Amino acid sequence: MAYENPQERIAWRPATRIEPAPMPVLPTADDERTRGLPPRAQRLLTRAQQWFERREYGFADRSLQQALVLAPDHAELLRLRAITLHVQRRYADAIALLRRADIAKPNDALIHNNLGSALGESGDLEGAIDAFRHATEATPDLAASWFNLGKACDTLLRTTDAEAAFARALELDPTHQPARILHANVLKTLGRLDDAAAQFRHALHAKPDDAEAWAGLVGMQSSPVTARELSELEQLYRREDLRAWDRSLVGFAYALALEADGRHREAFETTTAVNAIRRAQIDWDAAAASRVFDSIADAFEQTQVEPEDARLGHEVIFLFGMPRSGTTLAEQILAAHPEVQGAGELGDLPAVLREESTRRGVDFPGWVTEATAADWARLGRTYLERSARWRHSRPRSTDKNLQNWQLAGAIRAMLPGAHMVDCRRDPLETCWSALKHQFGGDMPFTYDIDELAAYWRDYDRLMRLWQQRFPARILRHDYEALVAAPEARIHALLDFCGLDFDVACLRFHEAQRDVRTASAGQVRAPLRDDTARADQYGALLDPLRQALGLPG
C-alpha cells in the first residue's frame, strides 16, 4: 500500500455509501410521462433509451440534451438526463436538473427517488432521507422508495427507522432480495437475532446461492446451521462458476460452519484457501505500514506539549484493539452504563487529522513537532464538535475505531482528559479469529498469516510505547481476565473511566443498542468461558504461532 497523501496515512473504515442508481425506470412510447413531447423530441428520447439499455450513458446524454432544446422544461427529460449525469458522477449537475424536474412535476416519486440517490452519493445524506421520504409520501406503494429510505437511514445509523423502511419495502414486494438481506442485517444490529436468522433463511429459500445471506446467517454464530444447510453450503462453495467475491463470502461462512461442526482440519484448509483468494484482491504493504507506525512513534517522541486544558475530552472513552480482540464487548459493557452512549467505530478522529494535514500541506505525522498547544486544543475541540451528536442523551460516549491505536499520541495531545482502553486478548486467539472473518477492504492485513502477525507486533510495540508515556491515561483491559473475574474487571474498567459502578454493566448483554460489528451476536449473550478455539486446531496453527513469536 502506498502512502502518498494524508488520506492514506491512517487507515479508517469508510462510511457506507448509497449505491449508484440502478437502471432507470424508462417510459414507453405511450407513457403519460412522455406526454406533451414534440415528435422529434420523442424520437430522441427513444434513441436515448436504446443507449441506456446498452449502458452507453454518454451517448444517451447527448440525445437527451438535444431533446431538451426542444422541450427545456419537460420533467421526464430532465429526470433522465440527470440519471446520465449521476452515472458519470456529476452529482451537483444531476441534483440541479432533478430540482428543476420537481418544479415542473411536483410530488413525483421517481424524481424524488433519483434526487435522493444523487444527494446520497454527493454526501448529503440528510437531504437524501428527506427526498426518499417525499417519494414514499408521493407513492406509498412503491417498494423502491422504501428500500432507498432504509439504506439512507441505515447509513446514518438510524437503525430503527431503517428497519421500519425495509419491512415496508418487503410488505410491498416480498421478492425484493436486497431489502431482505439489509432487513436481516439491521435486525441483527438491533439484537433481534432470531428474527434476523429467519430473514436470512427466507432469503436463502428464495435464492439458495445468495452469498451475502449465507455470510450473514453463519456469521451471527447464534443460530447454528443445520446438517442440511451445511451440505448446501459445501456444494455452493465447490461450484466453479462463483465470482471471486462471492466465493470468499461463501468460503468464510463455510469455514465457520465446519468449525462449529468439529471438522477443524477442513475448516483450517478452507480458511487458508479463502484468505489466499482475498489476499490476491488486496493491495497491502506490511513493511510500508510498519514504517508509518515508526514515524508516528518518532514524531511524538520528539514533542512534549503541555495541554491548555487538562480536562478537555474527559467525556470521551477511546477503545483500541486488534480486530476480534474484545473491543465490542468492552464497549457493550460501558454502553450499559446510564451515563455512556456507545457510538461504535467513528471516523471523526482520522478525519480531523486528515483535514489538518490538508490545511498544512504536510502528511501526518510530518507536522506533529510543529503543532502548538493551541493547535492541539483547536483540533480537540473540532473532534468534540464532530462527535457531539453521540452525547445528546448521555454525557459520555465511546469511540472504538480500531485504527485509533495509531493515534494515541494525538489523542493525548488533542484531548488530554480522554480515557483510552487497550483491549487485549490472547494473540493466537485474536489472530486466528481475524483470519476466519471477512472484513472487506477495511482490514487489508487480515488475509495473510505473516502480514497479520506483523501488524499485531506493530500494534503491541506501539501500544507498549504509549502506555509507557501515558500510564495514567491508558488501561490495559484483558479479555481472559474479564472472563475469569467479570465483576472485578468491570469494576476496574468503570473506575478507570471515572464512572460509578452500575449493576447494569454486569448485565451488558441486556443493553438495548445498535451493534454493527462481527461480534453483534456474541455481545447479546452473557460471558462464556468456552470461546477459545485455537487449541482445537493443534499443530495446524504452528505457522501462526511462529509468526507471532509464541512457543509451539
N, C-alpha and C positions, 0 to 999 in steps of 0.2 A: 504494500500500500504506500503510495507516495504522499508525502506531507508537504504540499505545495502552497497551501493557503490556510488561513485561520480556521476555516470550517473543517479541515481535515486534521487539525492538530489534536482535537479532542473528539473521541467517539461519543455519539449520543444516539438515542432512539428517536427516529423521526416521528412526527405526528402522523396519524392515519389520514390519508387523503381521500377526498371524494373522487371516485373513479371517473375517468373521462366519459362523456355522454356516449351511450350505445348508438347503434344505427338509428337515425331519427325516424319518427313516425312521418311517413310521406303521404301526401294527399293523392287521391286518384283523380282521374280527369274530370269526373262529375262530382267531386267532393265539394261540400259547401265552403271549405276553407279556401278554395281557389276561386270562389265566386267573384265576379267583377273584373277579372283579369282580361286585358285585351288579347286577341288571338295570338299575336306574336309573343307576348309575354308567357302565354300558356305553353307555346312550343318551346320556349327557352327553359321553362320550368321542367317540362318533360325531359329535355336534354340533361338538365341538372340532375334529375332523378336517376338517369342512366349512369351518370358519373358517380353518384352516391353509391349505387349498387356495386360499382367496380372499386369503390373506396379511393377514387381519384378526386380528392376534395378540392385541389387547386383548380381543376377544370370545372368542377361544379360551381365553385365560387365565381368564376368568370361568367358562366351562363346566368347566374343569379344577379350579378352586378348589371348585366345588360338588361335583364328583366326589370330590375328596379329603376332603370332610367325611364321605362315606360309606365311603371306604377310605383312611384317612390314611397308611398305610404301604405303599401299593401302588407298587412300583418304577417301573412304566411310567407311571403318572400323575405321579409325582414327576419323572421324566425329561422328559416332555412339557411339564409346566408350567415346568420350568427353561429349556426352549428358548424359551418365550414371554417369559420374563424376560430371557434372553440377547438376544433380538432387540430388546427395549426398553432394552438397555444396563444392565440391573440385574444386573451381573455377580456381585456379592457374594451377592445373594439366589439367583441361579441356582446358584452353587457350593455354597451351603448345602444346597439341595434335592438336588443331584446326590450329595453326600456321604451324605445320608440314603438315597437310592436305592441307593447302593453297599452300604450296610449291609444293606438289605432284599434285595438281589440281588448278592452279591459276584461279582467277576470277569466282569462283563458288558461286552462290547466296546463296545456303543452308549453305555452310561452313561459309560465312561471316555473315549470319543471326545468326547462332549458336554462332559464335565468338562475335558478338555484344551483345547477351544476356548474355554470360558469363562475358564479360567485364563490362557490366552494373551491374550485380549482385556483382561483385568484387569491385565496387565503381569507376571504370574508365569510367565515362560517356562520356568524350570526345572521348576516344577510341571506345566506343560503337557507337557513332554517326558516326565516321569515317568508322567503319565496316558496319553499316547499309547503309551508302551512297554507299560503294563499292557494296553491294548487289543489290541496286536499279540500279546501273550502269551496273552490270553484266547481270541482267534480269529485264529490266524496267517494265515488265508487271506482276510481282509477287506482289500481294497486301500485303502479309505478311511483305515484306521488308519495304514497305512504312509505314505500321502500326507501326512496331517496331521503325522506324526512328522518326515517330511522337511522340511516347511515350518518347523516349530518349530526343528529343528536348524540349518537354513539361517539363520534369523533370529538365532540366537546364534553364527553364523559357524562352526559345527561342520560344515564342508563335507563332509568325508569321510563322516561319519555321515549327512548329508543325501543324499549321492549313493547310498549303500547303500539307504536307505529308499525313495527314488524308484525305484531299479532293482527293488526287490522289489515295489513297487506295480505297476510295468509288467509284471513277470512274471505277476502275478495278474490284471491287467486291461490287456492291450495297447492297448485303445481309450481309456485314460484320458488325454485330451489335455492337461489341465493338468499332470499328472505328467510327461508327455513334454517339455513346454516347460521346466518347472523343472529336470528332469533335465539337459536340454541346457545350461541356464544354469549349473548347478553344475559340469558337466564343463568348461565354458569357464573358470570361476573356477579350477578345478584345473589348467588348462593343457592339458587333453586336447581340443585344438581340432578334430582330425579326428573324434573321437567326438561332440563337440558338434554339428558341422556335420551329421553323419549323423542325429542325433536331430532336429535342426530340419527336415531334409529328410523324415524319416519323418513328422513331424507335418504337413508340408505335403502329403504324399501322401494322408494321411487327411483333411485339411481344407485345401484349396488357398487358401481366403480367410482363413486364420488370420494376423491382423496381427502378433501377437507373435512368431510363428515367422519371418515374413519379416524383422521388425526384428532378431531375434536372429541369423539367418543372415547377412544383409548387413552388419550392424553389426560382426561379427567381422573383416571385411576380410581374413581369412586364407584364405578359401575362396571365391574369386570366383564369382559366379553365372554360369550358362551362358546362351547366347543364348536358349534356350527359357524358362529361368526369368525372364530379363529381360522377355521378351514377356508372360509370365503376370503378372508384377508390374505391368507397364504397364496391362494390361487390368483388373486389380484396382483400381489407382489411379484409373482413369477411371470406375469404377462409381459411379452416383449414389446408391445405397442404402447406402453406408458410413456408419457413425456417425462423428461428428467425431473422436473419439479414435482409432478405427481408421484413419481417413483420414490423420491426422497420422503415425501409426506407419508406415503403408504409404508415405506420401509421402516421409518422411525416408529410408526404405530405397530407394525408387525413385530419389531424387536421388543417393544414394551409388553406386548401381549404374550410373546414367547417367554419372557422373563416371568411374568405373572403365572404362566403355566409350568414353571420349573424347568424349562428347556434352555439352560443357560449357555451351553456351547453354541446352539443355533442362534440365540439372542446376541451373543458376542459377535459371531460371524456376520450376522445381518447388520448389526450396528456398525461394524468396521466397513462393510461394503457400502452402506448408505452414506457414511461420512466421507468416503472417497469420492462418491458422486457429488456431494455438496462442495467438497474442497475444490474440485475442478471448476466449480462455478464462482468461486470466491477469490477476490484479489486481496491478499493479506501478506504483509512482510513483517514477520516477528522481530527480526533484527532491527528494522527501522522503528518499530513501536518501542523497543527497549531503549533506543537512543533518545526518543522523545521523552520517555519517562525519566531517563538520566538527566536530560536538560531541564526538566521541571524541578527535579530534586536540587540540581546545582543552582538554579535561579533563586530558589527560596532559601538555600543555604547562605547565599550572599546578601540577603536582605533581612534587616531587623527593624521593622517599623512599629512604633508604639501606637496603638489604636487611639482615635479621638474619643470613642465612646466604648468602653469595655463591655457594655451590656447590649450593644447593637446586635440583633439577630437572636436574642435569647428565646424567642418564640418558635424557632425552627430546630428540628431534630433531623440531622442527616444520617442516613443508614447506608453503610458501604458494604460491599461484599462481592465475591465471585458469583456468577450465576449458579443457582442451586445450593447456596450456602446458608439459607435460612433468613434472608432479608425480609421476605414477605411475611414469614411467621413473626419476626420481631416487630414489624410494622403493625400486624394484626393485633398483637398484644398491646402495643401503645395506643392503637386506634380504639381499643375497647375502653380506654380511659375517658371519662367525660370531658376532659379538657383538651383532648388531642384529636385532630382531624387527619386521617390517613390520606395523603394526597397521591401516593404512588410514585411512579417514575417520571419526574418532571424534567423538562429540558431547559428550565429557566436559567440555571447557573451557567451551563455551557454557552447559552445564547448571550448572556450578559458579557462574558469574556470574549466571545466572537465579535460582538459589536464594538467593544473597546479596542480589540486588535485592528478592526477595520478603521476606526477613528484615528488610531495612531499610525496605521500603515505598517505595522510590525506584527508578526505572528506571535501568539502566546507560546512560550513564556518569555519571548525576547524583550518585552517591555517591563517585566516584573521588577527588575532592580531600579528602574527609574520612577516607579509609581510612589507617590507620597501617601501619607496617612489620609489626607483629604481625598485623594483619588480612590483609595480603597473604601473609604466611608461612602463616597458617592456611588460606587459600584454596589456596595452592600445595600444601600437604600433602594437602588434600582431593582435589585433582586427581591427585596421585601415588597416593593410595589407590584412587581410582576406576579408574585405568588400570594398576594393578599387575599385573593378570592377564596383560598383554602382556609382562611381564618375568620370568615364572616360569622359562623355559628359557634366556633370554638376558638379559644385564644392561642392554641399551639397547633402546629402542623408538621408533618413529616415530609421528607424528600428522599426517596430511595433510588434515584437514578444510579444504576450500578457503576457507571463510569466516573462518578464523582470522587472515587478514592484517589484518582489522579490529582484532584484539585483541593485536597485538604489544606494545603498551604494557602491557597487563595481564599478558601472559606475562613480560615483563621484570621487572615488579613482583612477581609471584607466584613465578616460577621463574627467578631471575636466572642460574642456571647452565645453563639450557636453550640449545640451539643452534637458530637459526632460518635456514632456507634459502629465499630468494626465487627461485622457479623462473620464468625468463623465456624467452619465445620471440618471434620476430618478431610484432609486434602484429597485422599484417594476416593472417598465417597463423593466429595464435591465434583471432582473432575470426571469421574465415571458417570455420574448423573448428568452432567452437562453434555457429555458425548452422546447420551441417549436421547437428547431432545433437539427439536428443530427450532432454531432461533431466527430463521430467515437470514437477512444480511446484517442484523443488528449486533450479532456476536460472531464476527468472522474468524475468531481464534479458536472456536469450539469444535472444529471439524477435523482436527489432526492431533494425535496424542502429543507429539513433541512440541507443537505450537501452543497447545493448551497448557502443557506443563511449563513452558517458558513464560506464558502470561501469568500463571499462578505464581511463579518465582518472582516476577516483576511486582505483582501485587503484594506479595509477602514482604519483599525488600522495601518497597516504598512505604507501606503501612507501618513497618517497624521504625522507619526513619521518622514518620510523622508522630508516632507515639512517643519517641524519644524527645522530640522537640516540643510537643504539646501534651504532656502526660495527664494534665488535669482536664483536658477537653475531649479526649478520645477514650471510650470504654471498649474493651475487648469483650465481646458477647459470644460465648461458645455454645453451639447447638447441643453438643453432647452433655455439657454441664447443665444446660437448661432441662434436658430430658431427665437427667439423673436427679435434679433437685429443683423442680419448676418454681415452687413458691419462693425459695431463697434467691434464685436468679432473677425472677420477675421483680422482687423487692429491690435488688441491686440495680436493675435497669431503670426502674422508676425513680429511685433515689438519685442516680447519676443525672437523669434528665430534669431534676428539680420538681418531680411530681409526687404528691402524696399517694400512698398506697390505696388502691381501689380494688375490691374483690372482683369486680367485673373483668379485670385483666387476667385473672385465673381462669375465667370462662371466655377467653378470647374467641373461641370458635362460635360463640353465640352472637358476636358483634355483627350488626347489620350494616354492611358497607360493600362497595364495589371492590373486587379483586381481579386484576387484569393480567395476571402472570400465570406461568405454568403451574404454580402452586395453588391455584384457586380452589381446587378440590381438597387438598391436604389441610389448609388452614381453616376449613369448615368443620374439622373433626378435632377431638381432644388430642393432646400429645400422646404419641405412641413410642414405645421403646424398641420397635422391631422394624425401623425404617432403613437400617443399614443393609446394603445389598452386595457390596464389593466382595466380601468373603465368599459368597456363593459362587463366584467365578474362579476362585483359586488362582492357579498359575496363569490362567488366561490373561490376567491383568498385570503380569510381571513387567511387560514393556512400559506400562503407565507408572508402575511403582518405581522403576529405574529412572524414568524421565523426571519424576518428582523428587528423586534422591531418597526414596524410602527403602527400608530393608525389605528384602524379598520374602 
